[in-house]
Amino acid sequence: MTSAIERPPPASRPTFLELFTSSDVDADAAREVRRRTTWTILIVAAALRLLWLLLVDIHPVSDSYAYMQFARNILDHGVFGWTPTEPTIYWSVGTAGIIAGIQSVVGRDFVYLEVFNFLISMASVYFTMWVAERHFGWRVGVVAGMVMAFWPTGILYTTIIASEVMFIALVTFGLWLVDRPGGSSIIAWAVSGVVWAGAIYVRPVGLFVPLILAGSAVILAQTTWRRALVRLTVAYVIALALIAPWTWRNYQVFGKPVLVSANFGSMLWMGNNPATTGEYQQLPDDTKGLSLIERDRQLGDRAKAYILEKPLAFVGRTMVKAVRLHGRETIAVHWNKVGITESFGAEAWNPFKLLTTSFWYLMLGLSLVGLAFNFVTRPWRAALFNPPLLLWAYFTALHAIIVVADRYHLVSEPYIAVFAGFGVVCLLDRFRGRRDATATASE
């Protein structure tokens, strides 16, 4: 009588803890746990943001008020400016243009902007997890996702009309498109051109992000320089073609083909003049009669002359501003003051500021730990030229050269979350290694 062939029992599904703490779990058996973990993080992130939206309403102040005013004039008069008779080139059109686009389709109720903010915030959480896993492994992706899900400022920004959340979502989406093992296809880079155009419209600092990512891929041997050049050219051609109509508008209205906006010279002057504080500064009275473009040019020239006059002072000032850029995080509370007062009372301002700043300092500290482990434990190319580090460094350096404020470090928070996640995972591994060594020695 022939005995039945015994089949090996199916591999048991590992628990999340087993998967997170072990390096030898079967990949197929772990796939379902990883999928469930991703969904759990996204559900938690969604719940926290929806709760905030239920408790607090949008009340545009400061830059948010400006964006709403610009969007209103775009819709009602076809003019981007403070009034129908005052077109501007000082501000970037992207944020107001997106708001106007949404309102032209679904109406002007703030609830639609809240839904939009919610969706792009959730997208940023997911793409940050993906970037972290891509460069540092699944466990770092989990921690980075949790950091983004619970980040108080990210939650509070769902009731703020601002460029930061839009820019973060666009850049991380672009990363997801083009930052692939072995290099992304030319189709992905072509699609990314549309994304980069959106990012540049929102904040022109996005102009050099594709170049940084392509350079990273070449240095990390993920593609050849020829392939990278072709893909980069395709992306820039598409992006600049989509921006060209606005450049033409600037030429028609202001007489010069400015790409998106004319404010870099002014911002450079704010951060580099004898009376600078390193932060936003009122423009000098003697420029009030100038056109917006001429004012920006003259202030840029003054700033450059001041820098060249005292180059060492410029270096020192820039380094100090790079540190100050990461000094606090209360902007989301300031721009939600009216809503927080309505829902919780004015006495809640300081507790919310304490919450946002404390979380910020904790994540910044963990990210610095992650940076240290990055330089010590990884090959030098991967340590120095990974996209999260390059983008954090790029945004920091750019603002340190001009002006700083806590809102300007927000665009780096996905990459800070990545390194905070790497720091946590490395610390856990060190602790587990010491614990295992102690247990072995005691046997």
Secondary structure by P-SEA (a helix, b strand, c coil): cccccccccccccccaaaaacccccccccaaaaaaaaaaaaaaaaaaaaaaaaacbbbbbcaaaaaaaaaaaaaaccccccccccccccccccaaaaaaaaaaacccccaaaaaaaaaaaaaaaaaaaaaaaaacccaaaaaaaaaaaaacaaaaaacccccaaaaaaaaaaaaaaaccccccccaaaaaaaaaaaaaaaaacccccaaaaaaaaaaaaaccccaaaaaaaaaaaaaaaaaaaaaaaaaaaaaccccccccccaaaaaaaaccccccccccccccccccccaaaaaaaaaaaaaaaaaacaaaaaaaaaaaaaaaaccccaaaaaaaaaaaacccccaaaaaaaaaaaaaaaaaaaaaaaaaaaacccccccccccaaaaaaaaaaaaaaaccccccccccaaaaaaaaaaaaaaaaaaaaaaaaaaaaaaac
